[in-house]
Amino acid sequence: MLMAVDTNHTSAAIGMRLRAERKQQKISLRELARRIGSDPNIVSRLETGKRKMSVEWLSTLSDALGLRAAELLEPVSPEERVLVKAGACCNIWKQDCWYGPDQRYAIKVPPDSRYPGSERFAVEALCQAMNKRHPAGALVICVPLDAAAGGVEIGKRYLIESRRVREGVQESELTLKTLIIDNNKKLRLASESTEPDHQTTLPMFGSDDREVHAIASVIGTLQPE
């Protein structure tokens, strides 16, 4: 049964929920408009509350998103803030990969109850080394490794810090990798990239020229517009 759009569910409030759900599903305005046989400008006006959200629009949009109409009447979850603390880029070695206090900035993210008491943070994906998962420009949400119950797991993504000494100077590199088992049954850290230069893997426990440490678990991504 279709719920009526009453005064407790304003067009603006429903539009906010619509936009949040669309972005959660990584659907563009153009794609949603195509699904309902309409124009992206109309979808945009519905999301901003500039066009009235009728019962017909509610039904059509919820069907296009694979939802019940009532789900678009639920309020948007409150947002929380996390700090962007570093940039991750393969083959960029620095004495300190972490941003200083004046370089860090806060972003809004949906609440996440999976890691109570753990401080989430974000890193910027600065290259194409993980572009199948995190395109350049994405903000990757992480929690410290000890916050994820069960330790490291095959198939999961991690923020990796590598360290080496070159010409007497200690350098570090931050990258995003997926833990895999190779054909020799050894643990490796893989880049999921379309770029040939970024398709090599690292031994999980480092090598002669570098130490390798998994320091955080990847739990989400904010994609660039």
Secondary structure, DSSP 4 states (H G I P E B T S, - for coil): -PPP--TTS-HHHHHHHHHHHHHHTT--HHHHHHHHTS-HHHHHHHHTTSS---HHHHHHHHHHTT--GGGGGSPPPPPEEEEEEEEE-TT--BS--BPPTTT-EEEEE---TTSTT---EEEEE-SSTTTTTS-TT-EEEEEEGGGSTTS--TT-EEEEEEEEEETTEEEEEEEEEEEEE-TTS-EEEE---SSGGG--EEETT-BTTBEEEEEEEEEEEE---
